[in-house]
Amino acid sequence: MSFRRSSPEPAGPLPDHPLPGPSIATEAPPADRPSTLSRPVVLVGNPNVGKSVLFGALSRSYVTVSNYPGTTVEIASGSVELARGTSSVTLLDTPGTHCFAGASEDERVTRDLVLSGRPSAIVLVADAKNVERALLLAVPLSEMGVPFVLCLNMVDEADSRRLRVDPAALAQDVGVEVVPTVATRRVGIENLRAALERPRRGQLAAVYPRAIEQAVDRLVPLLPETSVRPRGLALALLSGAGPRPVASVPQAAARAAERLREEVERSLGQPASYAISRARLEVARSIASRVVARQERRASPASRLAARLDRLSTHPVGGLAVLGAVLYAAYQFVGVFGAGTLVDLLEDGLFNGWINPAASAIADRWIPWAPVRDFVVGPYGILTMGLTYALALVLPIVGTFFIAFGLLEDSGYLPRLALMLNRAFRRMGLNGKAVLPMVLGLGCDTMATLTTRILETRKERLIVILLLALGVPCSAQLTVVLAMLGSASAAAMGIWLAVIVGVVLLVGRLAARLIPGRSSDFVLELPPLRVPRPGNLLVKTLGRMEWYLKEAVPLFVAGTALLFVADRMGLLAQLERIAGPVLEGALGLPRTTAEAFIVGFLRRDFGAAGLYHLAEAGQLAAAQVLVAVVTITLFVPCIANFFMMVREQGWKVGLAVAGFVFGLAIAVGAALNALLRAAPWLL
């Protein structure tokens, strides 16, 4: 066995009775000894091991939880009360990471926090189905000397796969307390709270090649004494972490680490990070082989069905059938039920049938000032336009979309979709991992832009940010567009889809050729297919609905107020005259669509809602509906998405992307208008 144990340095006593067999109980530390924790406790682990669920269970705070990697891209903060409620500490949730080398932006977030020396303790969250992978993080944490607790999460799923982990043996090997949990059911949470009062420093240490050991010996004297052991920090620097995450690393030490890494790689003939990871992998495999056992038990019918669906969802042919079935079900639920039944009930039945007429009657009687009355219930009224659009038209469509999207998230289908589309994305200089932010963009482009941090290279992040701004409509916009196309012909739906997909593929391929840099390899874990939990789905949907009501509805109201002021000042008519040649000439649309495109700068979904209203009123012909929805789909990103692009990539990139997208949207709309005029039989 090629690893050694360092001398343990407990931050508290090991329980007298470690967890035997499947038991979830541990002995709590003595009540008369105060907690040693003062700085934050940090959740660390591989992607998709349940950190966010655990964070919610410990802190009673909600963060987005999904059955695929990449959901958490920033640090979430909360507080956790330790055993018996005697004290509480700050709890931080970090993005998932496979190592501390920081290959992607989200991994760097975790790496920077761990190496900064801020945490007083780490909760290393492990998937009980894959202990070996978690041990790859336990080794460097032990070498860094950071006290931690090993949380063995999802033991129920391991049991369903006939895997049994011996927590007592694992605790003895690693040198820290091991707490089995099922975070989704809050099993073992109180035991984890108790364990956090006495975190330990691990005792694992891998045996590295002689060249690496010599480099470590030369680098350690140059490093400052911090809460992170110099040896662990030296190994992190040699494996590629670099000096940026640790402000206290002197420049001389940083330069020395670069030189030593180059010497090691020349000596070994391979990257230093690979040699370090390989040594740690030997430790992880050795321990996992002794603490994990497979139980001989016949698989249940549900397990066999899940296995068949798993194989079918990634099959080259069967996977397309599954995708078709998923899209059809989503269309029926969102496009037919949400955009049809619910919108009719709320818009025609409630708002236009009761609320707006009653409000107009009250305003006519009690508000003598015409401008104020029109501001509330006029053509550009806050109630009759802004809130009607936001609550009666968009909200029911968005709500059903959030439910459908939550089902796809929690089921584990999205990573399988990424696997299927990997080859197509390769042609755009990306890989299947880029599917995740692209699909998230169907919920909100702003948050999807943030999640591009899971991509490893700047080139990939730039391409995905461009494609998100260009051709990935957010949930509110997409559902309004689908509602418009749902009342048109099937040919219109097909043409819209073909144009959007074609533009995205073409722009992506050109961007891959023109943007300098490299693409990364495709490595993505497939989580198990799961039956979505109603409680998680409800909390997630309500959280997203709350986001919509807080973030989107005020912008709908602001957009309506902007239109009202522009109309009163005559600016709207002037803008319509300025945009007239483009709208009427190039796009073949009436000038009245100008207001929809104007507020589209504020929110594309509000612009789409304006076009929907015109289409319902019969002011747009079939060809005009298609040209309008194609143009608004490709239109400039909303303000929130624009500022997120600026935050992630800077002003130059944000302005360049917005300008390019605007010009391309008009050009594509004009080309489609010319095509439909030349070949009206297409519709």
Salt bridges, closest charged atoms under 4 A:
GLU9 OE2 - ARG229 NH2 2.23
GLU74 OE2 - ARG453 NH2 3.45
GLU74 OE2 - ARG647 NH2 2.18
GLU105 OE2 - ARG108 NH1 3.06
GLU105 OE2 - ARG461 NH2 3.69
ASP112 OD1 - ARG111 NH2 3.00
ASP127 OD1 - LYS129 NZ 2.94
GLU132 OE2 - ARG285 NE 3.59
GLU143 OE1 - ARG280 NH2 2.99
ASP156 OD2 - ARG185 NH1 3.44
ASP156 OD2 - ARG533 NH2 3.95
GLU157 OE1 - LYS129 NZ 2.86
GLU157 OE2 - ARG530 NE 2.71
ASP159 OD2 - ARG297 NH2 3.93
ASP173 OD1 - ARG5 NH2 2.53
ASP173 OD2 - ARG290 NH2 2.76
GLU190 OE2 - ARG193 NE 3.16
GLU213 OE1 - ARG231 NH1 3.11
GLU258 OE2 - ARG261 NH2 2.63
GLU263 OE1 - ARG218 NH1 3.10
ASP310 OD1 - ARG416 NE 2.93
ASP364 OD1 - ARG373 NE 3.57
ASP374 OD2 - ARG568 NH2 2.54
GLU409 OE1 - LYS540 NZ 3.12
GLU409 OE2 - ARG544 NH2 2.79
ASP410 OD1 - LYS540 NZ 2.62
ASP445 OD2 - ARG604 NH2 3.09
GLU525 OE1 - ARG133 NH1 2.52
GLU546 OE2 - LYS550 NZ 2.69
GLU584 OE1 - ARG591 NE 3.07
ASP605 OD1 - ARG603 NE 2.79
GLU648 OE2 - ARG453 NH2 2.90
GLU648 OE2 - ARG647 NE 3.95
